[in-house]
Amino acid sequence: MLNTAISLVTAATVMLSSLGLSGAAQDSGPSDSSVINCVNSAVECPVLTYHNFTQPGDGVKNGPWSCSINKFESDIRTLISSGYSFVSTYELYLALNGRGTLPEKPVLIEFDDGYLTNYTLAFPILKRYNAKADIYVVTDRIDGDHSGLPAFDWDQAREMEQSGLVSIYLHGGSHDDATSFTPEQFRADHLYGWQRIEDELGKRPFRPYVYPGGEYDLSTLAVADACGDDMQFIWAWGWKTGAMDYPVYLRMNVSDTTDPVGQISAYFTFLERVRKKELGKQLP
Ligand SMILES: [Zn+2]
């Protein structure tokens, strides 16, 4: 397995080299032992992910990727009454890198894809409870639609960011599976997406990225890293050998029926499993 991992890393390095990216990759890539991720850091913050939101009468079926807005509000109330504090992705990044601290029971909420209901239904609730959530958008879908559902537009994105409760980051220029691209295509899609976000919303203080469908491999880890991504989010159950060499962070999905506190427990179960595998020990 190790030999396979090494040969894959070597292959990724060769691919990057052919793209003229090898210098950047070597700065923070596979050979860099200073990489900080959710596995080797003592900073712990579970990440809960939502997608679309629904309300009665809108004709959209609830499920893994659509959560009723009443249930979302109930989740926020449950997290608050359970003692959790909402933190931003940037606050987590600063804490991971020793440049800040987190409250005692932090939780990071993320929304994927950029659905219009993030703005129309969830944003009012974030404001009501002074809760933070960061949104990871597909830049090609902004002001269009995603999976047959409308997406918010750049003005709405700006309004949400101006509240101080929401920041917008990248979930892809397109929503294509990152591993379906050649490294060169993935790099182009990725840099295009970041450029669109920064053209519309201004420069980001750092670059966190969420993989579409959670699909990644050693090549995409290396390319995103070489493109300057500071964090790469994957599903908690999707850890792969070789991910330790990158600033990878686990996350859990919250559906219309799952309990957010139960998903936090599940997050730590997955994290403990990865730590045992990678570090040979349990949670500190
Ligand atoms: Zn997505």
Residues whose N, C-alpha, C, O or C-beta is under 5 A from the ligand:
A	BS01	ZN	D112 D113 P212 G213
